[in-house]
């Protein structure tokens, strides 16, 4: 009896010890795994933040470099005396440049003796002031250092408010000797506001640091901007060894806080982007997670093996639920990030396309007055850059699904063989193109030009993935989807367009990010990271989806699922008529609040033989139409100040002045689709003379069909 009791007691004791020791061992192991996972996730988050910081900083610095080029063009061939004599006009030019770019603080031209010549910040420069002691001036005297970046400082000119740091370039005489400095003051607050926006995670740290440890911008903010990292800091020691990027953990010698840091050099500039998170925040996150696990596992310690087994199952369910929650939260963050990109794109697209409109229009006007071959080559370069800017904006709008589409019904069974010739001209001769068209109709209703652009982007990616040649296969077939997750939950009848190559393939860890904007696996300068973003955005905006599969060293296949259409295919467009010499075509009321865009549009209409009246708001234009007669066409931007936009103006004109033809234009507006549904022609900015002419013909033709008086005569005059 005693032996049986002891055995039972020992067994119970062993079970009690096991119920404490085994969970404790498991808890220690889980703590170690969780600690490593939290640090790995933190490193990935820091590097992603560093990508965003570097992209933003490069755009600012490259914008400043373009500002240098513009200022150099303005003062080219002018001596110090010429600049001082023309200071009022140059001041206004510099003010206009600074006003268009919120990241800029001021622009200053300094003569070879260190005396300021003209500044955007003050109209009249104070007497006796000298900048020859500034580092950005001294650095450029003996040699051309390119773009020099100063440390952050307070202003010397009395009318400049707020701290800044300078980017400077050397002004040279025709013989190459030193002739002064162009200094562009950049606002640290521009960067710090951006860092505040992205620094939502507790303990976040962001900074722009010069090669010598001087802070240009920092989050959290520094009260004393003159403080800099010492030569003994881990960051400076890395630079001394020639390391330009990396990860490390160290105590800051500025505030003494331990942080996990990542740093990376901005290509072409002596500046580094730093991102990090405090070690305390990582520990707090780890402890919080472990406390949760401990509280969940605590009941198991007080129970016998059977209860422990139940608790273990419950823990597993909790982990599964945590994984699902993490996936859901990751998807939510991704959706929020993409929506933020879309809102940002829509916000800047209108103004950016207005700027491109001004540039392209100015190039068009200059071509009529210049004959020098070198000058014409410069105009070609400006025109090409404008087209690239328009293309980038178009791709961003496509990704964010805000691109203005003009869908038509096309049959891919007929169209794909025609596109083969276009793709053949764009690829190398060692790449074979195979087109597999279905025998069944594959009609889709999409924007034909966006479809061609998407296929070109996919073909270019395939070309880069096959450096030694290969086969590109494009196939289309009808397909019925039933809401599978692989096709993003689509249901119904679709046409699957599959573009496949047998190239190098994409690693599995990279594959989930390929549709993200600005993400690219190509070398710097060989891709914008917007090609697949355009493909994804086009498919989504067309009502479908895009998926990708890839195997390393075997190839990649991207499939576009586009809604199938049962409408008749669109008839080919009639070729545009060719205009002869401009003839009087009537009077146009130009409604535009941007004076530079007004100048460009006015010149275009003059080339087409129109008389132009200008109004800066919708209400002003209605008042003018009430007072004056003889207006044949209202040409209005959709986005207008004053409470009434261009679409509302168009409705008022159609109702009150049915004899007047209306043509709308925009760089970007969410009202475009509504305008087109109401029968108004919309011309996308930036446009050239030929595009304006085609839009006028379409507007007058539509008005002629609706019975507007004199529309046929005006259309013949415009065409």
VMD Tcl script that draws the C-alpha trace (Angstrom):
set ca {
  {0.00 0.00 0.00}
  {2.78 2.39 0.99}
  {4.74 1.58 -2.11}
  {1.73 2.22 -4.33}
  {1.10 5.54 -2.55}
  {4.71 6.64 -2.97}
  {4.58 5.70 -6.57}
  {1.41 7.72 -7.03}
  {2.89 10.68 -5.12}
  {6.12 10.54 -7.08}
  {4.11 10.35 -10.27}
  {2.01 13.35 -9.23}
  {5.14 15.25 -8.20}
  {6.79 14.45 -11.51}
  {3.65 15.58 -13.30}
  {3.56 18.82 -11.27}
  {7.28 19.45 -11.91}
  {6.78 18.68 -15.59}
  {3.76 20.99 -15.72}
  {6.06 23.81 -14.55}
  {9.40 22.92 -16.16}
  {8.19 22.03 -19.63}
  {6.09 25.21 -20.11}
  {8.97 27.24 -18.68}
  {11.37 25.72 -21.23}
  {8.87 26.32 -24.01}
  {8.38 29.89 -22.84}
  {12.13 30.56 -22.89}
  {12.41 29.13 -26.39}
  {9.39 31.13 -27.62}
  {10.91 34.26 -26.10}
  {14.13 33.69 -28.03}
  {12.30 33.05 -31.31}
  {10.03 36.06 -30.78}
  {13.03 38.27 -29.97}
  {14.73 37.30 -33.25}
  {11.52 37.71 -35.28}
  {10.83 41.18 -33.85}
  {14.35 42.33 -34.74}
  {14.10 40.83 -38.24}
  {10.76 42.56 -38.84}
  {12.20 45.81 -37.45}
  {15.15 45.60 -39.87}
  {12.79 45.10 -42.80}
  {10.62 48.01 -41.67}
  {13.67 50.25 -41.27}
  {14.95 49.36 -44.75}
  {11.54 50.05 -46.29}
  {11.49 53.43 -44.58}
  {15.00 54.05 -45.87}
  {13.81 53.31 -49.43}
  {11.07 55.92 -49.07}
  {13.45 58.47 -47.51}
  {16.08 57.98 -50.21}
  {13.51 58.34 -53.00}
  {12.14 61.55 -51.47}
  {15.58 63.04 -50.82}
  {16.84 62.21 -54.32}
  {13.82 63.89 -55.87}
  {14.50 67.04 -53.83}
  {18.23 67.11 -54.64}
  {17.63 66.38 -58.32}
  {15.03 69.14 -58.39}
  {17.65 71.51 -56.99}
  {20.10 70.38 -59.69}
  {17.51 71.27 -62.31}
  {17.10 74.63 -60.55}
  {20.85 75.19 -60.92}
  {20.57 74.53 -64.63}
  {17.64 76.93 -64.94}
  {19.45 79.71 -63.02}
  {22.60 79.18 -65.10}
  {20.54 79.62 -68.25}
  {19.02 82.82 -66.86}
  {22.38 84.48 -66.10}
  {24.43 82.87 -68.88}
  {26.85 85.40 -70.36}
  {26.05 88.08 -67.76}
  {28.78 89.76 -65.72}
  {28.38 90.73 -62.05}
  {27.55 94.29 -63.14}
  {24.96 93.01 -65.63}
  {23.32 90.93 -62.92}
  {23.20 93.83 -60.48}
  {21.78 96.10 -63.17}
  {19.08 93.56 -63.99}
  {18.48 92.61 -60.33}
  {14.74 93.51 -60.17}
  {13.87 91.24 -63.10}
  {16.16 88.45 -61.93}
  {14.70 88.72 -58.42}
  {11.21 88.12 -59.81}
  {12.45 85.15 -61.83}
  {14.02 83.61 -58.75}
  {10.90 84.30 -56.67}
  {8.79 82.47 -59.26}
  {11.14 79.47 -59.19}
  {11.07 79.26 -55.38}
  {7.29 79.72 -55.25}
  {6.70 76.56 -57.31}
  {8.77 74.31 -55.05}
  {7.87 74.16 -51.33}
  {11.15 72.42 -50.51}
  {13.14 75.51 -51.51}
  {13.84 78.34 -49.05}
  {15.62 80.85 -51.27}
  {18.02 81.23 -54.22}
  {21.09 83.46 -53.99}
  {23.71 84.46 -56.58}
  {27.08 85.45 -55.10}
  {29.81 87.19 -57.09}
  {33.43 86.13 -57.27}
  {34.31 88.48 -54.37}
  {31.66 86.96 -52.09}
  {29.21 89.83 -52.39}
  {25.58 88.90 -53.12}
  {24.32 89.86 -56.58}
  {20.63 88.97 -56.43}
  {18.42 86.89 -54.14}
  {14.87 85.57 -54.23}
  {14.33 86.45 -50.57}
  {14.95 90.20 -50.74}
  {14.44 92.70 -53.54}
  {17.18 95.06 -52.34}
  {20.29 93.46 -50.84}
  {21.77 95.06 -47.68}
  {24.98 96.98 -48.22}
  {28.26 95.58 -46.92}
  {27.13 91.97 -46.55}
  {29.64 89.34 -47.67}
  {29.39 85.58 -48.04}
  {33.03 84.78 -48.79}
  {33.36 83.16 -45.34}
  {30.56 80.66 -46.04}
  {31.76 77.09 -46.57}
  {29.70 76.67 -49.73}
  {31.52 79.69 -51.22}
  {35.03 78.79 -50.11}
  {34.66 75.18 -51.29}
  {33.98 76.25 -54.90}
  {36.76 78.87 -55.27}
  {39.69 76.62 -56.17}
  {37.91 73.79 -57.98}
  {34.52 72.82 -59.38}
  {33.10 70.39 -56.78}
  {29.77 69.94 -58.51}
  {26.89 70.17 -56.06}
  {28.21 71.17 -52.62}
  {26.02 70.55 -49.57}
  {26.48 72.85 -46.58}
  {25.50 72.21 -42.99}
  {22.25 73.53 -41.53}
  {22.38 77.15 -40.44}
  {20.39 80.24 -39.58}
  {19.90 82.98 -42.21}
  {22.21 85.94 -42.65}
  {19.83 87.99 -44.82}
  {17.31 89.70 -42.49}
  {14.16 88.82 -44.42}
  {14.78 85.07 -44.50}
  {13.03 83.19 -41.72}
  {13.74 79.68 -40.51}
  {16.80 77.43 -40.69}
  {18.08 75.97 -43.94}
  {21.02 74.24 -45.58}
  {22.57 75.27 -48.87}
  {23.23 73.37 -52.08}
  {25.65 75.35 -54.22}
  {27.16 75.18 -57.69}
  {30.08 77.09 -59.11}
  {29.57 79.85 -61.68}
  {32.35 79.82 -64.23}
  {33.62 82.34 -66.74}
  {33.97 81.27 -70.39}
  {37.64 80.48 -69.68}
  {36.68 78.15 -66.81}
  {37.78 80.45 -64.00}
  {35.76 80.99 -60.84}
  {32.98 83.55 -61.32}
  {30.87 83.16 -58.21}
  {28.35 80.74 -56.73}
  {24.68 79.87 -57.15}
  {23.30 78.86 -53.75}
  {19.90 77.23 -53.25}
  {18.67 77.17 -49.65}
  {16.63 74.05 -48.86}
  {14.19 73.83 -45.96}
  {15.01 71.09 -43.41}
  {11.39 71.42 -42.29}
  {10.27 70.03 -45.68}
  {12.05 66.78 -44.87}
  {11.09 66.82 -41.19}
  {7.40 67.24 -42.00}
  {7.68 64.22 -44.29}
  {9.48 62.22 -41.60}
  {6.77 63.14 -39.09}
  {4.20 61.81 -41.56}
  {5.92 58.44 -42.02}
  {7.19 58.15 -38.44}
  {4.01 56.68 -36.98}
  {5.76 53.74 -35.33}
  {6.78 54.40 -31.72}
  {10.50 55.11 -31.37}
  {11.00 55.94 -35.06}
  {14.09 57.89 -36.10}
  {14.86 59.52 -39.48}
  {17.67 61.84 -40.51}
  {19.61 63.30 -43.42}
  {23.29 63.52 -42.46}
  {26.25 64.99 -44.31}
  {29.42 62.88 -44.74}
  {31.07 64.74 -41.81}
  {28.23 63.94 -39.39}
  {26.38 67.27 -39.70}
  {22.59 66.88 -39.48}
  {20.62 68.44 -42.36}
  {17.23 67.24 -41.08}
  {16.20 65.00 -38.19}
  {13.18 63.38 -36.61}
  {12.82 63.69 -33.64}
  {13.80 67.32 -34.07}
  {17.01 68.82 -32.74}
  {16.80 72.10 -30.85}
  {20.43 72.81 -31.79}
  {21.00 72.14 -35.48}
  {24.76 72.73 -35.17}
  {25.27 69.45 -33.30}
  {26.89 66.70 -35.33}
  {27.99 63.10 -34.99}
  {31.52 62.71 -33.68}
  {34.29 60.90 -35.54}
  {34.04 58.14 -32.91}
  {30.40 57.40 -33.73}
  {29.61 54.07 -35.38}
  {28.22 55.90 -38.41}
  {31.40 57.94 -38.96}
  {33.59 54.89 -38.42}
  {31.65 53.02 -41.11}
  {32.19 55.89 -43.53}
  {35.90 55.97 -42.70}
  {36.10 52.32 -43.78}
  {34.42 53.15 -47.12}
  {31.07 51.56 -46.21}
  {28.17 53.39 -47.91}
  {25.24 51.40 -46.53}
  {24.54 49.05 -43.66}
  {22.71 48.15 -40.45}
  {24.02 48.55 -36.89}
  {22.92 49.06 -33.29}
  {24.54 51.84 -31.27}
  {24.00 54.54 -28.67}
  {23.52 57.95 -30.26}
  {26.20 60.42 -29.21}
  {23.58 63.18 -29.64}
  {20.92 62.01 -27.17}
  {22.51 58.83 -25.77}
  {19.55 56.65 -26.85}
  {20.25 53.13 -28.10}
  {18.80 52.54 -31.55}
  {18.83 50.08 -34.41}
  {20.02 52.10 -37.43}
  {20.22 51.65 -41.19}
  {22.03 54.10 -43.43}
  {22.51 54.55 -47.16}
  {24.33 57.09 -49.32}
  {22.34 59.19 -51.78}
  {23.86 58.42 -55.21}
  {25.86 61.40 -56.45}
  {25.72 63.44 -53.23}
  {27.81 63.50 -50.02}
  {24.66 62.90 -47.99}
  {23.35 59.83 -46.19}
  {19.81 58.85 -45.23}
  {19.44 57.26 -41.79}
  {16.40 55.42 -40.46}
  {16.03 53.61 -37.18}
  {13.98 52.66 -34.16}
  {14.86 52.79 -30.48}
  {15.98 49.58 -28.79}
  {13.53 50.43 -26.00}
  {10.62 50.34 -28.47}
  {11.74 46.92 -29.73}
  {12.08 45.62 -26.17}
  {8.65 47.00 -25.25}
  {7.13 45.30 -28.29}
  {8.85 42.03 -27.39}
  {7.88 42.19 -23.70}
  {4.29 43.05 -24.57}
  {4.04 40.04 -26.83}
  {5.67 37.73 -24.30}
  {3.42 38.97 -21.48}
  {0.42 38.11 -23.63}
  {1.81 34.62 -24.23}
  {2.59 34.21 -20.52}
  {-0.95 35.17 -19.51}
  {-2.34 32.72 -22.03}
  {-0.01 29.92 -20.86}
  {-0.38 30.63 -17.12}
  {-3.54 28.49 -16.64}
  {-1.71 25.52 -18.16}
  {0.91 25.68 -15.37}
  {-1.83 25.08 -12.72}
  {-3.43 22.15 -14.49}
  {-2.53 18.51 -15.04}
  {-1.28 17.02 -18.30}
  {-4.74 16.82 -19.83}
  {-5.47 20.51 -19.13}
  {-1.94 21.36 -20.34}
  {-2.69 19.59 -23.62}
  {-5.92 21.62 -24.00}
  {-4.02 24.83 -23.22}
  {-1.40 23.92 -25.82}
  {-4.09 23.47 -28.45}
  {-5.53 26.83 -27.43}
  {-2.09 28.45 -27.74}
  {-1.74 27.02 -31.22}
  {-5.13 28.45 -32.16}
  {-4.06 31.82 -30.76}
  {-0.88 31.73 -32.85}
  {-2.89 30.84 -35.95}
  {-5.25 33.71 -35.19}
  {-2.28 36.04 -34.65}
  {-0.85 35.00 -38.03}
  {-4.18 35.64 -39.76}
  {-4.48 38.99 -38.01}
  {-0.95 39.92 -39.08}
  {-1.76 39.00 -42.68}
  {-4.99 41.03 -42.51}
  {-3.22 44.01 -40.96}
  {-0.46 43.76 -43.56}
  {-3.06 43.77 -46.33}
  {-4.77 46.76 -44.71}
  {-1.47 48.65 -44.46}
  {-0.71 47.81 -48.08}
  {-4.15 49.04 -49.18}
  {-3.73 52.23 -47.14}
  {-0.28 52.81 -48.63}
  {-1.55 52.30 -52.17}
  {-4.52 54.58 -51.49}
  {-2.14 57.22 -50.12}
  {-0.06 56.95 -53.29}
  {-3.22 57.32 -55.34}
  {-4.32 60.41 -53.41}
  {-0.85 61.91 -53.66}
  {-0.70 61.20 -57.39}
  {-4.12 62.72 -58.00}
  {-3.15 65.75 -55.92}
  {0.02 66.54 -57.86}
  {-0.94 65.28 -61.34}
  {-2.98 68.39 -62.22}
  {-0.28 70.87 -61.25}
  {2.51 68.70 -62.67}
  {0.74 68.32 -66.02}
  {0.18 72.10 -66.05}
  {3.94 72.53 -65.63}
  {4.60 70.03 -68.43}
  {2.05 71.90 -70.54}
  {3.95 75.15 -70.03}
  {7.29 73.53 -70.85}
  {6.08 71.71 -73.97}
  {4.19 74.79 -75.17}
  {7.23 76.96 -74.67}
  {9.34 74.48 -76.65}
  {6.79 74.60 -79.46}
  {6.90 78.40 -79.55}
  {10.69 78.57 -79.38}
  {11.07 76.24 -82.37}
  {9.43 78.89 -84.53}
  {12.05 81.48 -83.64}
  {15.28 79.47 -83.36}
  {17.34 78.10 -86.21}
  {20.64 77.26 -84.52}
  {21.20 73.49 -84.58}
  {22.59 73.33 -81.02}
  {19.64 75.30 -79.70}
  {17.25 73.00 -81.50}
  {19.02 70.01 -79.97}
  {18.50 71.53 -76.53}
  {14.81 71.98 -77.34}
  {14.67 68.32 -78.40}
  {16.17 67.32 -75.04}
  {13.61 69.45 -73.18}
  {10.81 67.99 -75.27}
  {11.98 64.43 -74.62}
  {12.21 65.12 -70.88}
  {8.68 66.55 -70.96}
  {7.42 63.41 -72.65}
  {9.14 61.25 -70.04}
  {7.56 63.32 -67.27}
  {4.15 62.92 -68.90}
  {4.75 59.17 -69.18}
  {5.71 58.87 -65.48}
  {2.61 60.80 -64.41}
  {0.49 58.65 -66.68}
  {1.96 55.45 -65.19}
  {1.39 56.65 -61.62}
  {-2.21 57.57 -62.45}
  {-2.66 54.17 -64.05}
  {-1.39 52.40 -60.93}
  {-3.62 54.45 -58.62}
  {-6.53 53.85 -61.03}
  {-7.06 57.55 -61.70}
  {-5.96 57.58 -65.33}
  {-8.45 59.04 -67.81}
  {-9.42 56.05 -69.97}
  {-11.19 56.02 -73.33}
  {-12.46 52.43 -73.55}
  {-13.34 50.90 -76.89}
  {-14.30 47.34 -77.78}
  {-11.48 45.38 -79.43}
  {-11.16 41.70 -80.29}
  {-7.83 40.30 -79.15}
  {-8.18 37.40 -81.54}
  {-7.67 39.93 -84.33}
  {-5.60 42.53 -82.49}
  {-2.80 40.41 -80.99}
  {-1.33 39.36 -84.38}
  {-1.28 43.07 -85.34}
  {0.54 43.95 -82.12}
  {3.21 41.36 -82.87}
  {4.82 43.66 -85.46}
  {4.94 46.54 -82.97}
  {6.58 44.35 -80.34}
  {9.06 42.92 -82.85}
  {10.35 46.42 -83.58}
  {10.78 47.07 -79.84}
  {12.71 43.89 -78.95}
  {16.05 42.42 -79.95}
  {16.45 40.10 -82.90}
  {17.41 37.15 -80.67}
  {13.96 37.08 -79.06}
  {11.25 35.04 -80.78}
  {7.69 36.30 -80.36}
  {4.88 33.76 -80.44}
  {1.28 34.93 -80.53}
  {-1.47 32.41 -79.76}
  {-4.89 33.85 -80.60}
  {-8.04 31.98 -79.68}
  {-10.42 30.83 -82.38}
  {-13.25 32.18 -80.24}
  {-13.96 35.93 -80.03}
  {-11.95 37.62 -77.26}
  {-13.67 40.99 -77.12}
  {-12.77 43.35 -74.29}
  {-13.70 46.97 -73.63}
  {-10.52 48.77 -72.62}
  {-8.42 51.80 -73.49}
  {-6.49 50.53 -76.52}
  {-3.44 52.74 -75.94}
  {-3.18 51.66 -72.28}
  {-3.44 48.01 -73.37}
  {-0.61 48.52 -75.87}
  {1.47 50.27 -73.19}
  {0.85 47.40 -70.76}
  {1.96 44.82 -73.34}
  {5.02 46.92 -74.18}
  {5.96 47.13 -70.49}
  {5.63 43.36 -70.15}
  {7.66 42.82 -73.34}
  {10.45 45.13 -72.11}
  {10.60 43.27 -68.78}
  {10.77 39.96 -70.65}
  {13.56 41.33 -72.88}
  {15.63 42.34 -69.83}
  {15.03 38.92 -68.28}
  {16.44 37.20 -71.41}
  {19.85 38.84 -71.99}
  {20.95 35.90 -74.16}
  {17.72 35.64 -76.12}
  {14.67 33.47 -75.71}
  {10.97 33.18 -76.47}
  {8.17 35.59 -75.58}
  {4.71 34.00 -75.77}
  {1.50 36.06 -75.78}
  {-1.81 34.19 -75.65}
  {-5.43 35.21 -75.17}
  {-8.47 33.06 -74.47}
  {-11.93 33.42 -72.91}
  {-12.19 32.13 -69.36}
  {-14.89 31.76 -66.71}
  {-13.77 32.71 -63.18}
  {-15.55 31.62 -60.04}
  {-14.03 33.85 -57.35}
  {-10.73 32.00 -56.80}
  {-8.17 33.79 -54.66}
  {-5.56 33.40 -57.41}
  {-7.54 35.80 -59.58}
  {-8.20 38.22 -56.68}
  {-11.75 36.96 -56.17}
  {-13.03 37.78 -59.68}
  {-16.21 36.10 -60.88}
  {-17.73 36.07 -64.34}
  {-16.56 35.91 -67.95}
  {-13.11 37.30 -68.65}
  {-10.41 37.20 -71.30}
  {-7.07 35.94 -69.95}
  {-4.07 37.56 -71.66}
  {-0.94 35.61 -70.71}
  {2.54 37.03 -71.40}
  {5.28 34.50 -70.65}
  {9.06 34.35 -71.12}
  {11.70 31.69 -70.50}
  {14.16 34.08 -68.88}
  {15.91 34.30 -65.52}
  {12.76 34.36 -63.40}
  {12.07 36.23 -60.14}
  {13.03 35.03 -56.63}
  {10.11 34.00 -54.43}
  {10.90 36.61 -51.76}
  {10.73 39.41 -54.34}
  {7.64 38.22 -56.22}
  {4.98 39.71 -53.86}
  {6.39 43.24 -54.37}
  {6.75 43.40 -58.15}
  {3.52 45.37 -58.68}
  {4.48 48.03 -56.12}
  {5.33 51.44 -57.61}
  {9.05 52.35 -57.75}
  {10.04 48.77 -56.85}
  {12.46 47.32 -59.38}
  {15.07 44.57 -59.46}
  {17.01 46.34 -62.20}
  {20.15 48.34 -61.69}
  {19.90 52.02 -60.77}
  {19.09 54.08 -63.85}
  {17.75 51.11 -65.85}
  {14.16 51.16 -64.64}
  {11.68 53.45 -62.88}
  {9.78 50.65 -61.15}
  {6.53 51.85 -62.75}
  {6.15 49.38 -65.66}
  {4.40 46.59 -63.77}
  {2.58 49.18 -61.66}
  {1.02 50.53 -64.86}
  {0.05 46.98 -65.89}
  {-1.55 46.33 -62.49}
  {-3.37 49.68 -62.42}
  {-4.61 49.29 -66.00}
  {-6.03 45.83 -65.26}
  {-7.72 46.97 -62.03}
  {-9.16 50.16 -63.53}
  {-10.49 48.11 -66.45}
  {-12.43 45.93 -63.99}
  {-10.02 42.99 -63.92}
  {-6.83 41.88 -62.24}
  {-3.19 40.99 -62.88}
  {-1.36 37.97 -61.45}
  {2.22 36.74 -61.71}
  {3.98 33.39 -61.41}
  {7.71 32.82 -61.75}
  {10.38 30.17 -61.31}
  {14.05 31.09 -61.04}
  {15.98 30.18 -64.23}
  {12.79 28.96 -65.91}
  {10.83 32.10 -66.63}
  {7.96 34.38 -65.65}
  {4.31 34.53 -66.69}
  {1.99 37.50 -66.09}
  {-1.72 37.10 -66.75}
  {-4.17 39.96 -67.25}
  {-7.80 39.09 -66.55}
  {-9.91 41.63 -68.47}
  {-13.74 41.61 -68.47}
  {-15.14 40.02 -71.60}
  {-17.40 42.23 -73.73}
  {-20.21 41.14 -76.02}
  {-20.55 44.49 -77.80}
  {-19.54 44.97 -81.41}
  {-15.93 45.99 -81.98}
  {-15.22 49.68 -82.56}
  {-14.89 50.91 -86.13}
  {-11.50 52.36 -87.15}
  {-11.27 56.08 -86.68}
  {-11.42 58.33 -89.69}
  {-8.03 59.85 -90.40}
  {-7.69 63.40 -89.19}
  {-7.88 66.03 -91.88}
  {-4.79 68.06 -92.60}
  {-5.00 71.77 -92.00}
  {-3.76 74.30 -94.47}
  {-2.86 77.83 -93.54}
  {-4.75 79.13 -90.50}
  {-8.01 80.86 -91.37}
  {-10.33 82.84 -89.10}
  {-12.09 80.11 -87.15}
  {-14.15 82.11 -84.71}
  {-13.82 83.34 -81.15}
  {-12.86 81.17 -78.22}
  {-13.35 81.99 -74.53}
  {-10.34 80.53 -72.72}
  {-11.17 79.82 -69.04}
  {-7.92 79.15 -67.17}
  {-6.50 80.47 -63.88}
  {-2.82 79.70 -64.63}
  {-1.35 82.63 -66.61}
  {1.50 80.55 -68.05}
  {-0.92 77.93 -69.35}
  {-3.03 80.77 -70.77}
  {-0.01 81.98 -72.77}
  {0.57 78.50 -74.24}
  {-3.08 77.86 -75.08}
  {-3.45 81.38 -76.52}
  {-0.52 80.72 -78.87}
  {-2.03 77.41 -79.99}
  {-5.40 78.97 -80.74}
  {-3.71 81.81 -82.59}
  {-1.93 79.22 -84.76}
  {-5.35 77.73 -85.56}
  {-6.76 81.15 -86.50}
  {-8.94 81.81 -83.44}
  {-9.55 85.07 -81.66}
  {-9.12 84.51 -77.92}
  {-10.81 86.03 -74.89}
  {-9.60 85.04 -71.44}
  {-11.44 84.51 -68.14}
  {-9.80 83.36 -64.92}
  {-12.85 81.79 -63.27}
  {-16.12 80.12 -64.21}
  {-18.29 82.95 -62.86}
  {-16.23 85.56 -64.71}
  {-16.69 83.66 -67.96}
  {-20.48 83.47 -67.47}
  {-20.60 87.21 -66.81}
  {-18.60 87.82 -69.99}
  {-20.96 85.60 -72.04}
  {-23.93 87.57 -70.68}
  {-22.35 90.90 -71.68}
  {-20.78 90.01 -75.00}
  {-21.83 88.02 -78.02}
  {-19.83 86.35 -80.76}
  {-18.18 83.61 -78.67}
  {-18.20 80.32 -80.59}
  {-16.28 78.05 -78.24}
  {-15.68 77.84 -74.47}
  {-12.40 76.07 -73.67}
  {-12.16 75.54 -69.89}
  {-9.98 73.74 -67.38}
  {-12.06 71.43 -65.16}
  {-10.28 72.39 -61.93}
  {-11.09 76.07 -61.37}
  {-11.12 78.40 -58.35}
  {-14.14 80.38 -57.19}
  {-16.58 77.64 -56.16}
  {-17.63 76.55 -59.68}
  {-15.51 74.04 -61.57}
  {-15.21 73.61 -65.33}
  {-17.81 70.82 -65.53}
  {-20.42 72.97 -63.77}
  {-19.53 75.82 -66.13}
  {-19.99 73.50 -69.12}
  {-23.48 72.55 -67.90}
  {-24.39 76.24 -67.47}
  {-23.13 77.09 -70.97}
  {-25.01 74.16 -72.53}
  {-28.24 75.21 -70.78}
  {-28.01 79.01 -71.28}
  {-26.01 79.30 -74.52}
  {-26.76 76.19 -76.59}
  {-25.16 77.73 -79.67}
  {-21.73 77.72 -78.02}
  {-19.51 74.63 -78.32}
  {-17.75 73.49 -75.10}
  {-14.38 71.73 -74.85}
  {-12.91 70.83 -71.44}
  {-9.30 70.14 -70.47}
  {-7.48 68.96 -67.34}
  {-4.16 67.72 -66.03}
  {-6.12 65.49 -63.67}
  {-9.61 65.63 -62.20}
  {-11.91 63.08 -60.63}
  {-14.74 64.67 -62.63}
  {-13.39 63.53 -66.03}
  {-15.50 60.37 -66.24}
  {-18.65 62.32 -65.30}
  {-17.87 64.96 -67.93}
  {-17.46 62.33 -70.65}
  {-20.68 60.58 -69.57}
  {-22.50 63.90 -70.03}
  {-21.22 64.17 -73.59}
  {-18.44 66.73 -73.16}
  {-15.14 66.33 -74.96}
  {-12.15 66.32 -72.56}
  {-8.57 67.06 -73.67}
  {-5.81 65.69 -71.44}
  {-2.94 67.99 -70.42}
  {-0.23 68.38 -71.49}
  {-1.40 68.68 -75.09}
  {0.25 69.96 -78.25}
  {-1.16 71.79 -81.25}
  {-2.12 68.58 -83.07}
  {-3.94 67.17 -80.03}
  {-5.82 70.45 -79.55}
  {-6.82 70.44 -83.19}
  {-8.16 66.87 -82.99}
  {-10.10 67.68 -79.84}
  {-11.64 70.74 -81.49}
  {-12.71 68.67 -84.47}
  {-14.34 66.11 -82.16}
  {-16.09 68.82 -80.13}
  {-17.44 70.61 -83.20}
  {-18.45 67.32 -84.80}
  {-20.39 66.33 -81.65}
  {-22.01 69.77 -81.54}
  {-22.91 69.48 -85.23}
  {-24.65 66.16 -84.58}
  {-26.63 67.78 -81.77}
  {-27.69 70.64 -84.06}
  {-25.60 73.48 -82.64}
  {-25.67 76.48 -85.04}
  {-22.58 77.08 -87.15}
  {-20.81 74.03 -85.70}
  {-20.17 72.49 -89.12}
  {-18.68 75.70 -90.49}
  {-16.45 76.12 -87.43}
  {-15.34 72.49 -87.60}
  {-14.27 72.96 -91.24}
  {-12.42 76.12 -90.27}
  {-10.67 74.32 -87.38}
  {-9.75 71.36 -89.56}
}
mol new
graphics top color blue
foreach p $ca { graphics top sphere $p radius 0.5 }
foreach p [lrange $ca 0 end-1] q [lrange $ca 1 end] { graphics top cylinder $p $q radius 0.2 }
display resetview
